[in-house]
Amino acid sequence: MSGKQRFRQTRELYRLDADLLAHTSLLLGDLHLDSAAAAFGATAALYAREAGVNQAIALSVQAKTERWRLRFAASAELARRGFECSPAMPIRILLACQEANAAALLGNVRRARDALNRAREASDGQVAVDSGLSAWSCPRPRQALFALSVGIQCGDPDAALRAAELADQGWACGDPWVAATWAQVRLGAGVAHIIKGDLDAAQSELAPVCTLDPAFRMATVVAYTSEMDRRLRQQRFRRNIVAAQMREQIKAFNSGVLPGPSQEDA
């Protein structure tokens, strides 16, 4: 045995590294470490290219990171590139949803809705079925969460609440329950109720989430509590007792978030 590494073995190692780097990028983003997440995501894409494998996963994590860095146009373009090169797997649905979310944040309602339609088309038997528990899965509740977000960003709270109902129906029918997805759906529905001026309904959505273990209070969840608080600070709720109670609940919830390094919080 010469001990020399064969070319196919090198490519397999690059493939494994690309997957590990993509997962690491995803986790770093959930811990508010966006700069590190961006570096790991870019390296994952590089390794995927070197391995000669599909870059859809790497593009998905990059799209997520750019969304958290408020670079919505870049996020939408990365997600679209990933969708166009993605095989018929759940990641294809996720990428369309990511594009929809970024487009909505940009204020491009038509692009957001077109992307959601592509996600629905891909989910209607066009992709392989998986467990629904992978980081790259996009079962019905997760798709509904993206639709909910688009509804909020597009100023359509009724569409957001319909999406929350679809998520609940999915779980009732046996779709995998994921704590972070559930929390975001509840909080997103709460934001929709705030937009409609129904604070009692909003508080009923917030209350169960406040019991969520700190380990699950990741960036994607805290973003919704922060959005709730921002809307509750509007002039129309200035003297509202329920709004004040909710803001205290949110303050207590956010105080239990696992901290990241201070330089990432700046």
MARDRENLUM-466414 format. One record per residue (C-alpha): residue in three letters; y, x, z. Coordinates in nm, 4 decimals, always signed. Each point is the difference from the previous one (the first is absolute). Example, Ala and Ser with C-alpha at 12.3 -4.5 7.8 and 13.67 -1.06 7.14 Angstrom:
<nodes>
[Ala,[-0.4500,+1.2300,+0.7800]]
[Ser,[+0.3440,+0.1370,-0.0660]]
</nodes>
This chain:
<nodes>
[Met,[+0.0000,+0.0000,+0.0000]]
[Ser,[+0.3321,+0.1472,-0.1073]]
[Gly,[+0.2006,-0.2229,+0.2331]]
[Lys,[+0.2525,-0.0757,-0.2704]]
[Gln,[+0.1489,-0.3467,-0.0005]]
[Arg,[-0.0668,-0.1991,-0.3141]]
[Phe,[+0.2857,-0.1738,-0.1807]]
[Arg,[-0.1406,-0.3453,+0.0730]]
[Gln,[-0.0208,+0.0873,+0.3685]]
[Thr,[+0.3633,+0.1082,+0.0019]]
[Arg,[+0.1039,-0.3261,-0.1629]]
[Glu,[-0.2013,-0.1972,+0.2577]]
[Leu,[+0.1765,+0.1848,+0.2821]]
[Tyr,[+0.3358,-0.0814,-0.1586]]
[Arg,[-0.1039,-0.3660,-0.0178]]
[Leu,[-0.0967,-0.0064,+0.3666]]
[Asp,[+0.3224,+0.1752,+0.0954]]
[Ala,[+0.2019,-0.2542,-0.2015]]
[Asp,[-0.1592,-0.2876,+0.1925]]
[Leu,[+0.0534,+0.1675,+0.3376]]
[Leu,[+0.3615,+0.0860,-0.0792]]
[Ala,[+0.0693,-0.3579,-0.1143]]
[His,[-0.1423,-0.1429,+0.3225]]
[Thr,[+0.2004,+0.2481,+0.2037]]
[Ser,[+0.3166,-0.0974,-0.1849]]
[Leu,[-0.0689,-0.3657,+0.0765]]
[Leu,[-0.0482,+0.0685,+0.3714]]
[Leu,[+0.3103,+0.2183,+0.0226]]
[Gly,[+0.2070,-0.2788,-0.1518]]
[Asp,[-0.1289,-0.2436,+0.2624]]
[Leu,[+0.1227,+0.2448,+0.2649]]
[His,[+0.3519,+0.0077,-0.1503]]
[Leu,[-0.0527,+0.3574,-0.1300]]
[Asp,[+0.1311,-0.0688,-0.3490]]
[Ser,[+0.0829,+0.3571,-0.1030]]
[Ala,[-0.3477,+0.1226,+0.0843]]
[Ala,[-0.1528,-0.3077,-0.1645]]
[Ala,[+0.1908,+0.0763,-0.3205]]
[Ala,[-0.1261,+0.3593,-0.0049]]
[Phe,[-0.3614,-0.1016,+0.0554]]
[Gly,[+0.0244,-0.2756,-0.2611]]
[Ala,[+0.1382,+0.2356,-0.2644]]
[Thr,[-0.2751,+0.2510,+0.0760]]
[Ala,[-0.2632,-0.2741,-0.0235]]
[Ala,[+0.1255,-0.0826,-0.3508]]
[Leu,[-0.0138,+0.3691,-0.0955]]
[Tyr,[-0.3575,+0.0368,+0.1223]]
[Ala,[-0.1052,-0.3178,-0.1794]]
[Arg,[+0.1385,+0.1390,-0.3258]]
[Glu,[-0.1794,+0.3299,+0.0537]]
[Ala,[-0.3233,-0.1863,+0.0698]]
[Gly,[+0.0422,-0.2084,-0.3143]]
[Val,[-0.0346,-0.3260,+0.1949]]
[Asn,[+0.2079,-0.3151,+0.0067]]
[Gln,[+0.3337,+0.0330,+0.1816]]
[Ala,[+0.0372,-0.3659,+0.1001]]
[Ile,[-0.0544,+0.0618,+0.3720]]
[Ala,[+0.2427,+0.2918,+0.0118]]
[Leu,[+0.2611,-0.2059,-0.1858]]
[Ser,[-0.0495,-0.2871,+0.2448]]
[Val,[+0.0705,+0.2166,+0.3045]]
[Gln,[+0.3003,+0.1527,-0.1737]]
[Ala,[+0.1323,-0.3481,-0.0803]]
[Lys,[-0.0373,-0.0993,+0.3645]]
[Thr,[+0.1812,+0.3108,+0.1226]]
[Glu,[+0.2881,-0.0470,-0.2426]]
[Arg,[+0.0345,-0.3593,+0.1163]]
[Trp,[+0.0399,+0.1191,+0.3608]]
[Arg,[+0.2514,+0.2617,-0.1146]]
[Leu,[+0.2004,-0.2893,-0.1518]]
[Arg,[-0.0540,+0.1370,-0.3500]]
[Phe,[-0.0985,-0.3359,-0.1415]]
[Ala,[+0.0373,+0.0818,-0.3699]]
[Ala,[-0.2256,+0.3047,+0.0370]]
[Ser,[-0.2496,-0.2060,+0.2000]]
[Ala,[-0.0173,-0.2694,-0.2672]]
[Glu,[-0.0493,+0.2550,-0.2786]]
[Leu,[-0.2741,+0.1886,+0.1868]]
[Ala,[-0.1820,-0.3264,+0.0698]]
[Arg,[+0.0282,-0.1058,-0.3654]]
[Arg,[-0.1371,+0.3371,-0.1164]]
[Gly,[-0.2886,-0.0397,+0.2393]]
[Phe,[-0.0703,-0.3534,-0.1198]]
[Glu,[-0.0060,+0.1108,-0.3634]]
[Cys,[-0.2511,+0.2786,+0.0654]]
[Ser,[-0.2060,-0.1780,+0.2646]]
[Pro,[-0.3620,-0.0967,-0.0635]]
[Ala,[-0.1187,-0.3554,+0.0661]]
[Met,[-0.0089,+0.0482,+0.3774]]
[Pro,[+0.1929,-0.1521,+0.2953]]
[Ile,[+0.2567,+0.2810,-0.0125]]
[Arg,[+0.1216,-0.1597,-0.3247]]
[Ile,[+0.0972,-0.3172,+0.1879]]
[Leu,[+0.1674,+0.2028,+0.2728]]
[Leu,[+0.2098,+0.1963,-0.2489]]
[Ala,[+0.1270,-0.3179,-0.1680]]
[Cys,[+0.0926,-0.1360,+0.3429]]
[Gln,[+0.1791,+0.3221,+0.0870]]
[Glu,[+0.2036,-0.0202,-0.3186]]
[Ala,[+0.0886,-0.3603,+0.0806]]
[Asn,[+0.1196,+0.0932,+0.3476]]
[Ala,[+0.2121,+0.2924,-0.1201]]
[Ala,[+0.1473,-0.2071,-0.2839]]
[Ala,[+0.0948,-0.2764,+0.2432]]
[Leu,[+0.1730,+0.2531,+0.2255]]
[Leu,[+0.1936,+0.1141,-0.3074]]
[Gly,[+0.1063,-0.3594,-0.0611]]
[Asn,[-0.1990,-0.0245,-0.3248]]
[Val,[-0.1511,-0.3436,+0.0562]]
[Arg,[-0.1519,-0.0324,-0.3470]]
[Arg,[-0.1804,+0.3332,+0.0215]]
[Ala,[-0.1246,-0.0829,+0.3491]]
[Arg,[-0.1466,-0.3316,-0.1101]]
[Asp,[-0.1518,+0.1515,-0.3151]]
[Ala,[-0.1710,+0.2649,+0.2131]]
[Leu,[-0.1344,-0.2642,+0.2390]]
[Asn,[-0.1404,-0.1892,-0.2986]]
[Arg,[-0.1768,+0.3194,-0.1133]]
[Ala,[-0.1427,+0.0389,+0.3481]]
[Arg,[-0.1348,-0.3568,-0.0094]]
[Glu,[-0.1481,+0.0517,-0.3451]]
[Ala,[-0.1690,+0.3211,+0.1145]]
[Ser,[-0.1437,-0.1744,+0.3068]]
[Asp,[-0.1485,-0.2854,-0.2050]]
[Gly,[-0.3294,+0.1710,-0.0689]]
[Gln,[+0.1449,+0.2994,-0.1836]]
[Val,[-0.0716,+0.2554,+0.2715]]
[Ala,[-0.3066,+0.1012,+0.1966]]
[Val,[-0.0462,-0.1678,+0.3378]]
[Asp,[+0.0040,+0.2256,+0.3056]]
[Ser,[-0.0045,-0.0325,+0.3781]]
[Gly,[+0.3687,-0.0805,+0.0229]]
[Leu,[+0.0349,+0.2549,+0.2811]]
[Ser,[+0.0800,+0.3124,-0.1999]]
[Ala,[+0.3547,+0.1358,-0.0017]]
[Trp,[-0.0055,-0.0702,-0.3739]]
[Ser,[-0.1333,-0.3543,+0.0281]]
[Cys,[+0.2185,-0.3005,-0.0728]]
[Pro,[-0.1796,-0.3180,+0.1109]]
[Arg,[+0.1727,-0.3385,+0.0004]]
[Pro,[+0.1849,+0.0415,+0.3327]]
[Arg,[+0.1457,+0.3332,-0.1074]]
[Gln,[+0.1024,-0.1399,-0.3384]]
[Ala,[+0.1605,-0.2920,+0.1827]]
[Leu,[+0.1904,+0.2441,+0.2221]]
[Phe,[+0.1577,+0.1636,-0.3044]]
[Ala,[+0.0861,-0.3428,-0.1430]]
[Leu,[+0.1539,-0.0892,+0.3361]]
[Ser,[+0.2141,+0.3140,-0.0083]]
[Val,[+0.1132,-0.0747,-0.3551]]
[Gly,[+0.0934,-0.3539,+0.1043]]
[Ile,[+0.2172,+0.1307,+0.2837]]
[Gln,[+0.1681,+0.2641,-0.2134]]
[Cys,[+0.0680,-0.2529,-0.2753]]
[Gly,[+0.1544,-0.2480,+0.2437]]
[Asp,[-0.2813,-0.2539,-0.0312]]
[Pro,[-0.1277,-0.0696,+0.3548]]
[Asp,[-0.2113,-0.2955,-0.1143]]
[Ala,[-0.1951,+0.2287,-0.2357]]
[Ala,[-0.0413,+0.2453,+0.2874]]
[Leu,[-0.1425,-0.2711,+0.2266]]
[Arg,[-0.2387,-0.1150,-0.2734]]
[Ala,[-0.1225,+0.3582,-0.0265]]
[Ala,[-0.0585,+0.0117,+0.3782]]
[Glu,[-0.2088,-0.3166,-0.0314]]
[Leu,[-0.2087,+0.1658,-0.2731]]
[Ala,[-0.0664,+0.2957,+0.2303]]
[Asp,[-0.1129,-0.2345,+0.2782]]
[Gln,[-0.2247,-0.1850,-0.2440]]
[Gly,[-0.1543,+0.3294,-0.1077]]
[Trp,[-0.0854,+0.0934,+0.3573]]
[Ala,[-0.1356,-0.3495,+0.0652]]
[Cys,[-0.2302,+0.0457,-0.2994]]
[Gly,[-0.1358,+0.3285,+0.1328]]
[Asp,[+0.2263,+0.2634,-0.1536]]
[Pro,[+0.0106,+0.3168,+0.2152]]
[Trp,[+0.2519,-0.0193,+0.2853]]
[Val,[+0.2176,+0.3097,+0.0395]]
[Ala,[+0.2342,+0.0137,+0.2995]]
[Ala,[+0.2954,+0.1588,-0.1801]]
[Thr,[-0.0208,-0.2436,-0.2920]]
[Trp,[-0.0235,-0.2951,+0.2374]]
[Ala,[+0.3011,+0.1224,+0.1996]]
[Gln,[+0.2116,+0.0445,-0.3128]]
[Val,[-0.0908,-0.3472,-0.1260]]
[Arg,[+0.0972,-0.1565,+0.3338]]
[Leu,[+0.3268,+0.1935,+0.0165]]
[Gly,[+0.0778,-0.0646,-0.3660]]
[Ala,[-0.0495,-0.3715,+0.0556]]
[Gly,[+0.2296,+0.0322,+0.3006]]
[Val,[+0.2698,+0.1585,-0.2163]]
[Ala,[-0.0368,-0.2857,-0.2513]]
[His,[+0.0495,-0.2526,+0.2809]]
[Ile,[+0.3111,+0.1877,+0.1172]]
[Ile,[+0.1430,-0.0197,-0.3519]]
[Lys,[-0.0571,-0.3761,+0.0144]]
[Gly,[+0.1638,-0.0162,+0.3448]]
[Asp,[-0.3165,-0.1088,+0.1861]]
[Leu,[-0.0069,+0.2420,+0.2935]]
[Asp,[-0.2630,-0.1924,+0.1965]]
[Ala,[-0.2464,+0.0449,-0.2875]]
[Ala,[+0.1027,+0.3646,-0.0332]]
[Gln,[-0.0620,+0.0653,+0.3692]]
[Ser,[-0.3454,-0.1577,-0.0245]]
[Glu,[-0.0844,+0.2551,-0.2713]]
[Leu,[+0.1423,+0.2919,+0.1993]]
[Ala,[-0.1657,-0.0776,+0.3343]]
[Pro,[-0.3637,+0.0847,-0.0877]]
[Val,[+0.1032,+0.3236,-0.1718]]
[Cys,[+0.1685,+0.1225,+0.3186]]
[Thr,[-0.3462,+0.0497,+0.1527]]
[Leu,[-0.1008,+0.2432,-0.2764]]
[Asp,[-0.1286,+0.3307,+0.1335]]
[Pro,[+0.2523,+0.2868,-0.0459]]
[Ala,[-0.2547,+0.1837,-0.2166]]
[Phe,[+0.0492,-0.2682,-0.2663]]
[Arg,[+0.3818,-0.0058,+0.0142]]
[Met,[+0.0330,+0.2108,-0.3116]]
[Ala,[+0.2991,+0.0397,-0.2284]]
[Thr,[-0.0917,-0.2961,-0.2184]]
[Val,[-0.0131,-0.2313,+0.3035]]
[Val,[+0.3150,+0.1323,+0.1688]]
[Ala,[+0.1905,-0.0454,-0.3268]]
[Tyr,[-0.0499,-0.3758,+0.0373]]
[Thr,[+0.1084,-0.0122,+0.3649]]
[Ser,[+0.3099,+0.2002,-0.0950]]
[Glu,[+0.0725,-0.2434,-0.2837]]
[Met,[-0.0431,-0.2893,+0.2414]]
[Asp,[+0.2465,+0.1553,+0.2427]]
[Arg,[+0.2514,+0.0660,-0.2766]]
[Arg,[-0.0047,-0.3637,-0.1061]]
[Leu,[+0.0204,-0.1246,+0.3592]]
[Arg,[+0.3246,+0.1961,+0.0394]]
[Gln,[+0.1685,-0.2243,-0.2574]]
[Gln,[+0.3118,-0.1847,+0.1134]]
[Arg,[-0.1685,-0.3411,-0.0201]]
[Phe,[-0.2446,+0.0989,+0.2771]]
[Arg,[+0.2530,+0.1724,+0.2228]]
[Arg,[-0.0237,-0.2461,+0.2909]]
[Asn,[-0.3537,-0.1219,-0.0669]]
[Ile,[-0.2297,+0.0352,+0.3040]]
[Val,[-0.3189,+0.0215,-0.2081]]
[Ala,[+0.1518,+0.2770,-0.2142]]
[Ala,[+0.0875,+0.1953,+0.3141]]
[Gln,[-0.3537,-0.0434,+0.1341]]
[Met,[-0.1514,+0.1162,-0.3255]]
[Arg,[+0.2209,+0.3073,-0.0120]]
[Glu,[-0.1189,+0.0938,+0.3483]]
[Gln,[-0.3619,-0.0482,-0.1080]]
[Ile,[+0.0585,+0.2210,-0.3044]]
[Lys,[+0.1693,+0.2679,+0.2110]]
[Ala,[-0.2994,+0.0088,+0.2357]]
[Phe,[-0.2433,+0.0066,-0.2915]]
[Asn,[+0.1755,+0.2863,-0.1773]]
[Ser,[+0.0258,+0.2001,+0.3223]]
[Gly,[-0.3793,+0.0182,-0.0014]]
[Val,[-0.0189,+0.1609,-0.3450]]
[Leu,[-0.1743,+0.3371,-0.0025]]
[Pro,[+0.2782,+0.2539,-0.0642]]
[Gly,[+0.0117,+0.2471,-0.2863]]
[Pro,[+0.1833,+0.3329,-0.0057]]
[Ser,[+0.3726,-0.0381,+0.0537]]
[Gln,[+0.0975,+0.1618,-0.3310]]
[Glu,[-0.1702,-0.2824,-0.1883]]
[Asp,[+0.1953,-0.2598,+0.1959]]
[Ala,[+0.3378,+0.1327,-0.1113]]
</nodes>
